[in-house]
């Protein structure tokens, strides 16, 4: 039975905590490939281009798994999908450490592990949080971004230390074991889909709204929603987000090492971005329920874009850490804001599947940047091709999302037409 949202402690925050930890582990592994990159390439005898290509395909599969995760959650609920994801992750990790040729490594690390992590991704957890939270939906979804940032901040240095101590194979097996021990109890005893009817709204707000006609944006069918302009604007923004986030996660450490920083400093520089983002999320989450979300999303994209140019130009330790700290302030939030805006426009019934479809754009960007980061460096001897593109795409995304409709906008089955 769902807890009383007006009681001393709202049970929905327990679900937020569990979802944040799950996101920390899954995103931390999928986006924290940087420490694995060179050890894997050296041990397996893969070139940077080959390994980048495998990772790129994996990122695409991670994205393709998002709509599947949203569909399965809508049909079977959150808990079974998360348990299935856990089983797939464990199987993929075991297969990965025994793979030695490119095809086996592609199937295990690239494809199967990506699909398993997609089944336990923020897309899977967003629908349950939108059910439990209405009044503070922005804050709740921002905590998922906190988990993502904590994954970068905590997992990147920890994975780097584990790899240096025990090797990349032992690190992957250790991850599978820790992931299972931590997440399965939370899935079984914390995650619940049966939210209270009015979520976290106060009795006063519910009473005030009881006499007013409710707008039902969820009247749109999925096919109709996919043809509307706001969906594609959000998807284009997520493309730039995925391009930049995965480029940093996969090639950030090698890029900084190529610029003269040692492995520990490079890992700490990337990790600092996520560390700062953990605390900035608390502020951004509160702001997101007050100011227009599209404006906040535009600021996030714009400042993050400038941060990529700053990382390329950093030559001293203090420059690296200063850029990472400033970038970390706005590093979190684009995914949370995008999912919240989708819920605002299309309603909670469609948010899971729509978010999964939009997140596919995120992973298409991630796939391209995974490949471009390796190929661009080998072909031209510079990281400006990939990292400069990331900065430019983020600035363009900032302009695009400013044309999203306001929070109160309601779609009435209009295909790819006016969005404002």
The 8 nearest C-alpha neighbors of each residue, nearest first, counted from 0:
[[1, 2, 193, 194, 195, 3, 191, 10],
 [2, 0, 194, 195, 193, 3, 10, 191],
 [1, 3, 10, 4, 9, 0, 195, 6],
 [4, 2, 6, 5, 9, 1, 195, 10],
 [5, 3, 9, 199, 6, 2, 198, 10],
 [6, 4, 3, 7, 201, 9, 199, 8],
 [7, 5, 3, 8, 4, 9, 2, 10],
 [6, 8, 9, 5, 4, 3, 10, 2],
 [9, 7, 6, 10, 4, 5, 12, 3],
 [8, 10, 4, 11, 12, 6, 2, 3],
 [11, 9, 13, 12, 2, 8, 14, 4],
 [10, 12, 14, 13, 9, 131, 15, 132],
 [11, 13, 15, 14, 10, 9, 16, 139],
 [14, 12, 16, 10, 11, 15, 17, 189],
 [13, 15, 11, 17, 12, 16, 190, 18],
 [14, 16, 12, 18, 13, 17, 19, 11],
 [17, 15, 13, 19, 14, 18, 12, 20],
 [18, 16, 14, 20, 19, 15, 185, 21],
 [17, 19, 21, 15, 16, 20, 14, 22],
 [18, 20, 146, 143, 22, 16, 17, 21],
 [21, 19, 23, 17, 22, 18, 146, 16],
 [22, 20, 18, 24, 23, 19, 17, 25],
 [21, 23, 146, 19, 25, 20, 24, 26],
 [24, 22, 150, 146, 20, 147, 21, 27],
 [23, 25, 27, 21, 22, 26, 150, 28],
 [26, 24, 22, 28, 27, 116, 23, 29],
 [27, 25, 29, 28, 30, 147, 22, 23],
 [150, 28, 26, 24, 31, 151, 25, 23],
 [27, 29, 31, 25, 26, 30, 24, 32],
 [28, 30, 26, 31, 27, 25, 32, 113],
 [31, 29, 248, 27, 26, 32, 28, 245],
 [32, 30, 248, 28, 27, 155, 33, 29],
 [31, 33, 249, 35, 30, 34, 248, 36],
 [32, 34, 249, 36, 35, 31, 248, 252],
 [35, 33, 159, 36, 32, 158, 155, 252],
 [36, 34, 32, 33, 38, 39, 37, 167],
 [35, 37, 33, 39, 34, 38, 32, 40],
 [36, 38, 40, 39, 35, 41, 34, 253],
 [39, 37, 41, 40, 35, 36, 42, 167],
 [40, 38, 42, 36, 37, 41, 35, 43],
 [39, 41, 45, 37, 43, 38, 44, 42],
 [42, 40, 44, 38, 39, 43, 37, 45],
 [41, 43, 39, 44, 40, 38, 45, 37],
 [44, 42, 40, 45, 41, 39, 99, 100],
 [43, 45, 41, 40, 42, 46, 39, 99],
 [46, 44, 40, 43, 49, 50, 47, 41],
 [47, 45, 49, 48, 40, 50, 44, 41],
 [48, 46, 50, 49, 373, 51, 45, 40],
 [47, 49, 51, 373, 46, 374, 50, 52],
 [50, 48, 52, 46, 51, 47, 45, 53],
 [49, 51, 53, 47, 52, 48, 45, 54],
 [52, 50, 370, 48, 54, 49, 53, 369],
 [51, 53, 55, 49, 370, 50, 54, 48],
 [54, 52, 50, 56, 55, 51, 105, 109],
 [53, 55, 57, 51, 52, 56, 109, 58],
 [56, 54, 366, 52, 369, 58, 57, 53],
 [57, 55, 59, 53, 58, 54, 366, 60],
 [58, 56, 109, 54, 110, 60, 55, 59],
 [59, 57, 61, 366, 55, 60, 56, 362],
 [58, 60, 62, 56, 61, 362, 57, 366],
 [61, 59, 63, 57, 62, 58, 110, 113],
 [62, 60, 113, 58, 64, 59, 117, 114],
 [61, 63, 359, 362, 59, 60, 65, 64],
 [64, 62, 60, 65, 61, 359, 59, 66],
 [63, 65, 67, 61, 62, 117, 114, 66],
 [64, 66, 355, 68, 62, 67, 63, 117],
 [67, 65, 355, 69, 356, 68, 352, 64],
 [66, 68, 64, 70, 65, 69, 71, 63],
 [67, 69, 65, 71, 118, 66, 70, 123],
 [68, 70, 352, 351, 66, 72, 67, 71],
 [71, 69, 67, 73, 68, 72, 352, 66],
 [70, 72, 74, 68, 73, 69, 75, 67],
 [71, 73, 76, 77, 69, 75, 74, 70],
 [72, 74, 70, 71, 76, 75, 69, 351],
 [75, 73, 71, 72, 76, 70, 69, 77],
 [74, 76, 72, 71, 73, 79, 77, 80],
 [77, 75, 72, 78, 73, 74, 79, 192],
 [76, 78, 72, 80, 79, 81, 123, 192],
 [77, 79, 81, 80, 76, 186, 82, 190],
 [80, 78, 82, 81, 77, 83, 76, 75],
 [81, 79, 83, 82, 78, 77, 118, 84],
 [80, 82, 84, 119, 78, 83, 79, 118],
 [83, 81, 85, 79, 84, 80, 78, 86],
 [84, 82, 80, 86, 85, 81, 79, 87],
 [83, 85, 115, 118, 81, 87, 82, 86],
 [84, 86, 82, 88, 83, 87, 81, 89],
 [87, 85, 83, 89, 84, 88, 90, 82],
 [86, 88, 115, 84, 90, 85, 89, 91],
 [89, 87, 115, 91, 85, 112, 86, 90],
 [88, 90, 92, 86, 175, 91, 87, 85],
 [91, 89, 87, 93, 88, 92, 94, 86],
 [90, 92, 112, 94, 88, 107, 89, 93],
 [93, 91, 95, 89, 94, 90, 172, 171],
 [94, 92, 90, 91, 95, 96, 89, 172],
 [93, 95, 91, 97, 92, 96, 107, 98],
 [96, 94, 92, 107, 98, 97, 108, 93],
 [95, 97, 168, 98, 94, 93, 92, 171],
 [96, 98, 94, 95, 99, 93, 168, 104],
 [99, 97, 95, 104, 103, 96, 100, 94],
 [98, 100, 43, 97, 104, 101, 103, 96],
 [99, 101, 103, 102, 98, 104, 43, 105],
 [102, 100, 104, 103, 105, 99, 45, 98],
 [103, 101, 105, 104, 100, 106, 98, 99],
 [104, 102, 106, 98, 105, 101, 100, 107],
 [103, 105, 101, 107, 98, 102, 108, 106],
 [104, 106, 109, 102, 103, 53, 107, 108],
 [107, 105, 110, 103, 104, 109, 111, 108],
 [106, 108, 111, 95, 104, 91, 105, 109],
 [109, 107, 112, 95, 104, 105, 110, 106],
 [108, 110, 57, 105, 106, 107, 54, 53],
 [109, 111, 106, 57, 113, 112, 107, 60],
 [112, 110, 107, 114, 113, 91, 106, 115],
 [111, 113, 91, 115, 108, 88, 114, 110],
 [114, 112, 61, 116, 110, 111, 115, 57],
 [113, 115, 117, 111, 64, 61, 112, 116],
 [116, 114, 84, 88, 87, 112, 118, 117],
 [115, 117, 113, 119, 118, 114, 25, 120],
 [116, 118, 120, 114, 64, 119, 115, 61],
 [117, 119, 84, 68, 115, 116, 120, 81],
 [120, 118, 81, 116, 117, 84, 123, 25],
 [119, 121, 117, 122, 123, 118, 116, 22],
 [120, 122, 124, 123, 125, 22, 143, 119],
 [123, 121, 120, 125, 124, 355, 65, 69],
 [124, 122, 121, 120, 68, 125, 69, 119],
 [123, 125, 121, 122, 127, 126, 18, 128],
 [124, 126, 128, 122, 127, 121, 123, 129],
 [127, 125, 129, 351, 128, 124, 130, 350],
 [128, 126, 130, 129, 125, 192, 124, 131],
 [127, 129, 131, 125, 130, 126, 132, 124],
 [130, 128, 126, 132, 127, 131, 125, 347],
 [131, 129, 127, 128, 132, 194, 126, 198],
 [130, 132, 198, 128, 194, 129, 11, 127],
 [133, 131, 136, 129, 198, 199, 130, 135],
 [134, 132, 136, 135, 198, 199, 200, 129],
 [133, 135, 200, 136, 199, 132, 198, 288],
 [136, 134, 138, 137, 133, 132, 139, 288],
 [135, 137, 132, 133, 139, 138, 134, 140],
 [136, 138, 140, 139, 288, 135, 287, 284],
 [137, 139, 284, 141, 135, 136, 140, 285],
 [140, 138, 136, 141, 142, 137, 135, 15],
 [139, 141, 335, 142, 137, 143, 138, 136],
 [140, 142, 144, 138, 335, 143, 284, 139],
 [141, 143, 145, 144, 140, 139, 19, 146],
 [144, 142, 146, 19, 145, 141, 140, 147],
 [143, 145, 147, 141, 142, 146, 331, 332],
 [146, 144, 142, 277, 148, 143, 147, 149],
 [145, 147, 23, 19, 149, 143, 22, 144],
 [148, 146, 144, 150, 23, 145, 149, 26],
 [147, 149, 273, 145, 151, 150, 146, 276],
 [150, 148, 152, 146, 151, 147, 153, 273],
 [27, 149, 151, 23, 147, 154, 148, 153],
 [150, 152, 148, 273, 149, 27, 155, 154],
 [153, 151, 270, 273, 274, 149, 150, 271],
 [154, 152, 150, 149, 151, 155, 156, 157],
 [153, 155, 157, 150, 27, 151, 158, 156],
 [154, 156, 158, 31, 151, 157, 153, 270],
 [157, 155, 159, 158, 266, 154, 153, 160],
 [158, 156, 154, 160, 159, 155, 161, 153],
 [157, 159, 161, 155, 160, 156, 154, 162],
 [158, 160, 156, 34, 162, 157, 161, 155],
 [161, 159, 157, 163, 162, 158, 164, 156],
 [160, 162, 158, 164, 163, 159, 165, 170],
 [163, 161, 166, 167, 159, 165, 164, 160],
 [162, 164, 160, 161, 166, 165, 159, 167],
 [165, 163, 161, 162, 160, 166, 159, 167],
 [164, 166, 162, 161, 169, 163, 170, 167],
 [167, 165, 162, 168, 169, 163, 164, 170],
 [166, 168, 162, 170, 169, 171, 35, 165],
 [169, 167, 96, 171, 170, 166, 172, 165],
 [170, 168, 172, 171, 167, 166, 165, 173],
 [171, 169, 167, 173, 168, 172, 161, 162],
 [170, 172, 174, 168, 173, 169, 92, 167],
 [173, 171, 175, 169, 174, 170, 92, 176],
 [174, 172, 170, 176, 171, 175, 169, 177],
 [173, 175, 171, 177, 172, 176, 178, 170],
 [176, 174, 178, 172, 89, 173, 177, 179],
 [175, 177, 173, 179, 178, 174, 180, 172],
 [178, 176, 180, 174, 179, 175, 181, 173],
 [177, 179, 175, 176, 181, 180, 174, 182],
 [178, 180, 176, 177, 182, 181, 183, 175],
 [181, 179, 177, 178, 182, 183, 176, 184],
 [182, 180, 178, 179, 183, 177, 184, 185],
 [181, 183, 185, 179, 184, 178, 180, 186],
 [182, 184, 186, 185, 179, 181, 187, 180],
 [185, 183, 187, 186, 182, 188, 181, 180],
 [186, 184, 189, 182, 188, 183, 187, 17],
 [185, 187, 183, 190, 184, 188, 189, 78],
 [188, 186, 184, 185, 189, 183, 190, 78],
 [187, 189, 185, 186, 184, 190, 191, 183],
 [190, 188, 185, 186, 14, 187, 191, 13],
 [189, 191, 186, 14, 188, 78, 187, 185],
 [192, 190, 193, 189, 194, 127, 14, 78],
 [191, 193, 127, 194, 77, 76, 190, 130],
 [194, 192, 191, 1, 195, 0, 130, 131],
 [193, 195, 131, 192, 1, 130, 198, 196],
 [196, 194, 198, 197, 1, 193, 131, 4],
 [195, 197, 198, 194, 130, 131, 193, 199],
 [198, 196, 195, 200, 199, 205, 133, 131],
 [197, 199, 131, 195, 132, 200, 196, 133],
 [198, 200, 4, 132, 134, 133, 197, 201],
 [201, 199, 134, 198, 197, 204, 133, 205],
 [200, 202, 204, 203, 205, 199, 5, 4],
 [203, 201, 205, 204, 206, 200, 5, 207],
 [202, 204, 206, 201, 205, 207, 200, 208],
 [203, 205, 207, 201, 206, 202, 208, 200],
 [204, 206, 202, 208, 207, 203, 209, 201],
 [207, 205, 209, 203, 204, 208, 202, 210],
 [208, 206, 204, 205, 209, 203, 210, 211],
 [207, 209, 205, 211, 206, 210, 204, 212],
 [210, 208, 206, 211, 207, 205, 212, 204],
 [211, 209, 208, 212, 207, 206, 213, 205],
 [210, 212, 208, 209, 213, 207, 214, 206],
 [211, 213, 214, 210, 209, 208, 215, 207],
 [214, 212, 211, 215, 208, 209, 210, 216],
 [213, 215, 216, 212, 409, 217, 407, 211],
 [214, 216, 217, 218, 213, 346, 409, 345],
 [217, 215, 345, 346, 218, 409, 410, 214],
 [216, 218, 346, 345, 219, 215, 348, 349],
 [219, 217, 216, 215, 220, 411, 345, 412],
 [220, 218, 217, 412, 224, 223, 221, 411],
 [219, 221, 223, 222, 224, 218, 217, 412],
 [220, 222, 224, 223, 225, 219, 349, 353],
 [221, 223, 225, 224, 220, 226, 219, 227],
 [224, 222, 220, 226, 221, 225, 412, 219],
 [223, 225, 221, 226, 227, 222, 219, 220],
 [224, 226, 222, 223, 227, 221, 230, 353],
 [227, 225, 414, 415, 223, 224, 222, 228],
 [228, 226, 415, 414, 224, 225, 229, 230],
 [227, 229, 415, 231, 230, 418, 232, 416],
 [230, 228, 232, 231, 227, 403, 418, 233],
 [231, 229, 233, 228, 232, 227, 234, 225],
 [232, 230, 234, 228, 233, 229, 235, 227],
 [231, 233, 229, 235, 234, 230, 228, 400],
 [232, 234, 236, 230, 231, 235, 237, 229],
 [233, 235, 357, 231, 237, 236, 232, 360],
 [236, 234, 238, 232, 237, 233, 231, 239],
 [235, 237, 396, 233, 239, 238, 234, 240],
 [236, 238, 361, 240, 234, 239, 235, 241],
 [239, 237, 361, 364, 360, 235, 241, 236],
 [240, 238, 242, 236, 237, 392, 393, 241],
 [241, 239, 237, 243, 238, 242, 244, 236],
 [242, 240, 361, 365, 364, 244, 238, 243],
 [241, 243, 364, 365, 239, 368, 240, 245],
 [242, 244, 389, 246, 240, 241, 245, 239],
 [245, 243, 241, 247, 246, 242, 240, 248],
 [244, 246, 248, 365, 247, 243, 242, 249],
 [245, 247, 243, 249, 368, 250, 244, 248],
 [246, 248, 251, 245, 244, 250, 249, 243],
 [247, 249, 245, 30, 31, 33, 246, 251],
 [250, 248, 33, 32, 246, 247, 245, 251],
 [251, 249, 253, 247, 246, 252, 254, 33],
 [250, 252, 247, 254, 253, 248, 249, 255],
 [251, 253, 265, 255, 254, 250, 33, 266],
 [254, 252, 256, 250, 255, 251, 257, 33],
 [255, 253, 257, 251, 256, 252, 250, 258],
 [254, 256, 258, 252, 257, 253, 260, 265],
 [255, 257, 260, 253, 259, 258, 254, 261],
 [256, 258, 254, 255, 259, 253, 260, 252],
 [259, 257, 255, 256, 260, 254, 314, 311],
 [258, 260, 256, 257, 255, 261, 314, 254],
 [259, 261, 256, 255, 265, 258, 264, 262],
 [260, 262, 264, 256, 263, 265, 259, 255],
 [263, 261, 265, 264, 266, 256, 260, 252],
 [264, 262, 266, 265, 261, 267, 156, 159],
 [265, 263, 267, 261, 266, 262, 268, 260],
 [264, 266, 268, 262, 252, 263, 267, 255],
 [267, 265, 263, 269, 268, 264, 156, 252],
 [266, 268, 270, 264, 265, 269, 271, 263],
 [269, 267, 265, 271, 266, 270, 320, 264],
 [270, 268, 266, 271, 267, 272, 265, 323],
 [269, 271, 152, 267, 272, 273, 268, 151],
 [272, 270, 274, 268, 273, 269, 267, 152],
 [273, 271, 327, 323, 270, 274, 275, 269],
 [272, 274, 152, 148, 276, 151, 270, 271],
 [275, 273, 152, 271, 277, 276, 272, 270],
 [276, 274, 327, 277, 273, 272, 278, 324],
 [275, 277, 327, 273, 279, 328, 274, 278],
 [278, 276, 145, 274, 275, 280, 279, 148],
 [277, 279, 280, 276, 281, 275, 274, 282],
 [278, 280, 276, 328, 282, 281, 277, 283],
 [279, 281, 283, 278, 282, 277, 284, 276],
 [282, 280, 284, 279, 278, 283, 285, 277],
 [281, 283, 279, 280, 285, 284, 286, 278],
 [282, 284, 280, 286, 285, 281, 287, 279],
 [285, 283, 138, 287, 281, 141, 282, 286],
 [286, 284, 282, 283, 287, 288, 138, 281],
 [285, 287, 283, 289, 288, 284, 290, 282],
 [288, 286, 284, 285, 289, 137, 292, 290],
 [287, 289, 286, 137, 285, 290, 135, 284],
 [288, 290, 286, 287, 291, 285, 292, 137],
 [289, 291, 287, 286, 292, 288, 295, 294],
 [292, 290, 293, 294, 295, 289, 287, 405],
 [291, 293, 295, 294, 287, 290, 296, 336],
 [292, 294, 296, 295, 291, 401, 400, 297],
 [295, 293, 297, 296, 292, 291, 401, 298],
 [294, 296, 292, 298, 297, 293, 299, 291],
 [295, 297, 293, 299, 294, 298, 333, 292],
 [298, 296, 397, 294, 300, 299, 295, 400],
 [299, 297, 301, 295, 296, 300, 302, 294],
 [300, 298, 329, 296, 297, 301, 302, 303],
 [299, 301, 397, 303, 393, 297, 298, 302],
 [302, 300, 394, 298, 304, 397, 303, 299],
 [303, 301, 305, 304, 299, 300, 298, 306],
 [302, 304, 306, 300, 305, 301, 326, 299],
 [305, 303, 390, 393, 301, 306, 302, 307],
 [304, 306, 302, 303, 308, 307, 390, 309],
 [307, 305, 309, 303, 304, 326, 308, 310],
 [308, 306, 310, 309, 390, 304, 305, 386],
 [307, 309, 311, 306, 305, 310, 390, 387],
 [308, 310, 306, 312, 307, 311, 322, 313],
 [311, 309, 307, 313, 312, 308, 306, 322],
 [310, 312, 308, 309, 313, 307, 383, 386],
 [311, 313, 309, 310, 314, 308, 318, 319],
 [314, 312, 318, 310, 319, 311, 315, 309],
 [313, 315, 312, 318, 316, 319, 258, 259],
 [316, 314, 318, 317, 313, 319, 260, 320],
 [315, 317, 319, 318, 320, 314, 313, 264],
 [318, 316, 320, 319, 315, 321, 322, 313],
 [319, 317, 321, 313, 315, 316, 320, 322],
 [318, 320, 316, 313, 322, 317, 321, 323],
 [319, 321, 323, 317, 322, 318, 268, 324],
 [322, 320, 318, 324, 323, 319, 317, 325],
 [323, 321, 325, 319, 324, 320, 326, 318],
 [322, 324, 272, 320, 326, 321, 325, 327],
 [323, 325, 327, 321, 322, 326, 272, 275],
 [326, 324, 322, 327, 328, 323, 321, 306],
 [327, 325, 323, 306, 328, 324, 303, 329],
 [326, 328, 272, 276, 330, 275, 324, 329],
 [327, 329, 276, 279, 326, 325, 330, 275],
 [330, 328, 299, 327, 331, 326, 303, 276],
 [329, 331, 327, 328, 326, 276, 303, 332],
 [332, 330, 144, 329, 276, 333, 280, 148],
 [331, 333, 335, 334, 336, 144, 141, 330],
 [332, 334, 336, 335, 296, 337, 331, 299],
 [333, 335, 337, 336, 332, 338, 144, 237],
 [336, 334, 332, 141, 140, 338, 337, 333],
 [335, 337, 339, 333, 334, 338, 332, 340],
 [338, 336, 334, 340, 335, 339, 333, 341],
 [337, 339, 341, 335, 340, 336, 354, 334],
 [340, 338, 336, 342, 341, 337, 335, 343],
 [339, 341, 343, 337, 342, 338, 336, 344],
 [342, 340, 338, 344, 339, 343, 345, 350],
 [343, 341, 346, 339, 347, 340, 345, 350],
 [344, 342, 340, 341, 406, 346, 345, 339],
 [343, 345, 341, 342, 346, 409, 340, 408],
 [344, 346, 216, 217, 342, 341, 343, 349],
 [347, 345, 217, 342, 216, 348, 343, 344],
 [346, 348, 350, 342, 349, 129, 126, 130],
 [349, 347, 346, 350, 217, 351, 345, 126],
 [350, 348, 347, 351, 352, 353, 346, 345],
 [349, 351, 347, 353, 342, 354, 352, 348],
 [352, 350, 69, 354, 126, 353, 349, 355],
 [351, 353, 69, 355, 354, 66, 350, 349],
 [354, 352, 356, 350, 355, 351, 349, 357],
 [353, 355, 357, 351, 356, 352, 350, 358],
 [354, 356, 66, 65, 352, 358, 353, 357],
 [357, 355, 353, 66, 359, 358, 354, 352],
 [358, 356, 234, 354, 359, 360, 355, 353],
 [359, 357, 361, 355, 360, 356, 354, 62],
 [358, 360, 62, 362, 356, 361, 357, 63],
 [361, 359, 238, 363, 358, 362, 357, 234],
 [362, 360, 238, 241, 237, 358, 359, 364],
 [361, 363, 365, 62, 359, 364, 59, 360],
 [364, 362, 360, 366, 365, 361, 59, 359],
 [363, 365, 242, 238, 241, 362, 367, 361],
 [364, 366, 242, 362, 241, 245, 368, 363],
 [365, 367, 55, 363, 58, 369, 364, 59],
 [368, 366, 364, 370, 369, 365, 371, 363],
 [367, 369, 371, 365, 242, 246, 370, 366],
 [370, 368, 55, 366, 367, 51, 372, 371],
 [369, 371, 51, 52, 368, 367, 372, 373],
 [370, 372, 368, 374, 375, 373, 369, 385],
 [373, 371, 385, 375, 370, 369, 368, 374],
 [374, 372, 48, 376, 371, 47, 375, 370],
 [375, 373, 371, 377, 48, 376, 372, 378],
 [376, 374, 378, 371, 372, 373, 377, 379],
 [375, 377, 380, 381, 379, 374, 373, 382],
 [376, 378, 374, 380, 375, 379, 373, 48],
 [377, 379, 375, 376, 374, 380, 381, 373],
 [380, 378, 376, 381, 375, 377, 382, 384],
 [381, 379, 376, 377, 378, 382, 375, 383],
 [382, 380, 376, 383, 379, 384, 375, 377],
 [381, 383, 384, 376, 385, 386, 254, 375],
 [382, 384, 387, 386, 381, 385, 311, 388],
 [385, 383, 382, 387, 386, 375, 388, 381],
 [384, 386, 388, 372, 387, 383, 382, 371],
 [387, 385, 389, 383, 388, 384, 382, 307],
 [386, 388, 383, 390, 389, 385, 384, 391],
 [389, 387, 391, 385, 386, 390, 392, 384],
 [390, 388, 386, 243, 392, 387, 391, 393],
 [391, 389, 304, 387, 307, 393, 388, 392],
 [390, 392, 388, 394, 393, 389, 387, 395],
 [393, 391, 395, 389, 394, 239, 390, 388],
 [392, 394, 304, 396, 300, 390, 395, 391],
 [393, 395, 301, 397, 391, 396, 392, 304],
 [394, 396, 392, 398, 397, 393, 391, 399],
 [397, 395, 236, 393, 399, 398, 394, 392],
 [398, 396, 297, 394, 300, 395, 301, 399],
 [397, 399, 395, 396, 401, 400, 297, 394],
 [400, 398, 396, 401, 397, 402, 395, 232],
 [401, 399, 402, 403, 397, 398, 293, 297],
 [400, 402, 399, 398, 403, 293, 294, 297],
 [403, 401, 400, 399, 404, 419, 398, 418],
 [402, 404, 400, 401, 229, 293, 418, 405],
 [403, 405, 419, 418, 408, 402, 406, 229],
 [406, 404, 408, 407, 403, 291, 419, 293],
 [405, 407, 408, 343, 404, 344, 340, 291],
 [406, 408, 405, 409, 343, 344, 404, 214],
 [407, 409, 405, 406, 404, 344, 410, 419],
 [410, 408, 216, 344, 407, 411, 214, 345],
 [409, 411, 412, 216, 408, 413, 344, 345],
 [410, 412, 413, 409, 219, 216, 218, 414],
 [413, 411, 219, 223, 410, 414, 224, 220],
 [412, 414, 411, 416, 415, 227, 410, 223],
 [415, 413, 227, 226, 416, 412, 223, 228],
 [416, 414, 227, 228, 226, 413, 417, 418],
 [417, 415, 414, 413, 418, 228, 227, 226],
 [416, 418, 419, 415, 228, 413, 227, 414],
 [419, 417, 404, 228, 229, 416, 403, 402],
 [418, 404, 417, 403, 402, 405, 408, 229]]
